[in-house]
Structure formats: C-alpha cells, structure tokens
Amino acid sequence: FVGVGVMGQAIIKSLLAKSATADQICITDKVLEKAEEVSSNLKVSLKNISEIGQKCEVILLAVKPQDLEKVLSELKTSIKPDSLVISIAAGKTIKFIEENLGSKNPVIRVMPNTPALIGKGVSAIAAGTYTNAGHLEIANEIFASTGLVIQIPEDKLNAVTALSGSGPAYFFNFIEAMVNAGVELGLTREIATTLAIETISGSAAMLKESGLDAATLRTNVTSPNGTTAAALQVFSENSFENIILQAMSAAEKRAQ
C-alpha cells in the first residue's frame, strides 16, 4: 500500500479481517509518522516506495491524485515487470499510470466509497491494457473485503465517481438538512438526528429487500393531497431532480 489515509487503512483492515495476514502487507506514506502509527497498530511492514516495488506482487496506490505522478516516478525504478498496480486515485487514468510507469505492468483503476470503512462499500473496477482475468480476480478479492464490487469500462469511472464515489456525502448532507429542519420545527437535535438516521437506513433497507424500485416505493407512501405529497411538491417546484443532476455533473467534470 502506497498511502495509508482513511481509504487505504479501511482496505487494509478489511483484508486483515477477511483474507490476508499482516506479514503479507507492506505500507508507505509521505507522512512518516502516520505510516509508523499504522504499521505499529496493524502489525504490517513499513517500507519505502523502492522496497515496495522490489518486494510486492500487488501495489495499491491510495494517494491523492496530485501526488500520483511523483509516486509513479519513484516506483518505476524498482517495480517488478509482472507486479499488478491498482490505483484508487480519482480522475487519474490508466493511460496516465501506464505512461508514467513506462512499463507493461497490468494496471487496474478502482473507485471505492467511504462505507468501505464498515464493510458496506461499493467499488467499481476497470481493467488496463495489460490486465488479464487473473488480475481482475485479485482486485475483486481485495475490494470484495470492503463490500460490493462491479466491473465497468474505464470511460464510465467518472460517472461512478459522481454517483457512488461522492454519493455518501450527498446523503450526509441531506440528513444534515433534515435534522436542521426538524430542529426548526421544534424537535430536539438528538431526536431529530435519531429519526433522520433511522428513516434513511430503513428506507435503504426497503429498497434492497422489497424488490421494488425507488419510484414505486415513493408512490406507495404518497397519499393524494397528504403530508408527503405536500413535501414532494416543494421538491418538484424547486427542481430537486435538476439540482441532483447539476451536482453530479459538477462531480464528474471535476473528475475529468
């Protein structure tokens, strides 16, 4: 692992819980103190990038997009020719990684999301030029430890970033707004928070377990001229669907 921030650590912890042992994992990070803390807490080996290139068969790049080019320039001097490179850096293409490595190493791009922290994530994976079925199986096994995995063409990854990659923050924002509105309507913040969280988690469970789509479930709960209809009318009048489209388009554009 090159980079042990929130997502890097989440993947490591999931792997250790499901399929890997600590002696199989090496880490590095540009913040040495953080790497030392993770190494101590998780009992994984602390190496530099050059050592990881020489030693590791699978190299997972969990660094910020702006740091990726520098990491690749260091990695290219030591990486073994058959090592699999997996990147979760948003917006950085497989072509960018392959060109900066200057080799024929198999490369896979992945867009995970933060519910991976609790094993409820969803990750989209895309294969590079030199990737085969065996490499995809490895990537699938790694990210299956954090939740659901789907395979898509790379040209759809920016849309995935806009939907599931950034998506958790949309729901957190919506819950913030519901809680604040509940307080404005006279509820305590504690009660409003509990009601909002249980409402969204129960609604998500209905979507997964009922076999019905969101539109049908929405229609089923909306009585004509009732309270839900009054609220949804305000959403409609304020172009709720268009706001969501504009927001996701902005996220996709940033990824591009």
Buried (B, 14 or more C-beta within 10 A) or exposed (E): BBBBBEBBBBBBBBBBEEEBEEEBBBBBBBEEEBBEBBBEEBEBBBBBBBBBBBBBEBBBBBBEBEBBBEBBEBBBEBBBEEBBBBBBBBBBBBEBBBEBBEBEBBBBBBBBBBBBBEBBBBBBBBBBEBBEEEBBEBBBBBBBBBBBBEEBEBEEBBBBBBBBBBBBEBEEEEBEEBBEEBBEEEBEEEEBBBBBEEEBEEBEEBEEEEEEEEEEBEEEEBEEEEEEEEEBEEEEEEEEEEEEEEBBEEBBEEBE
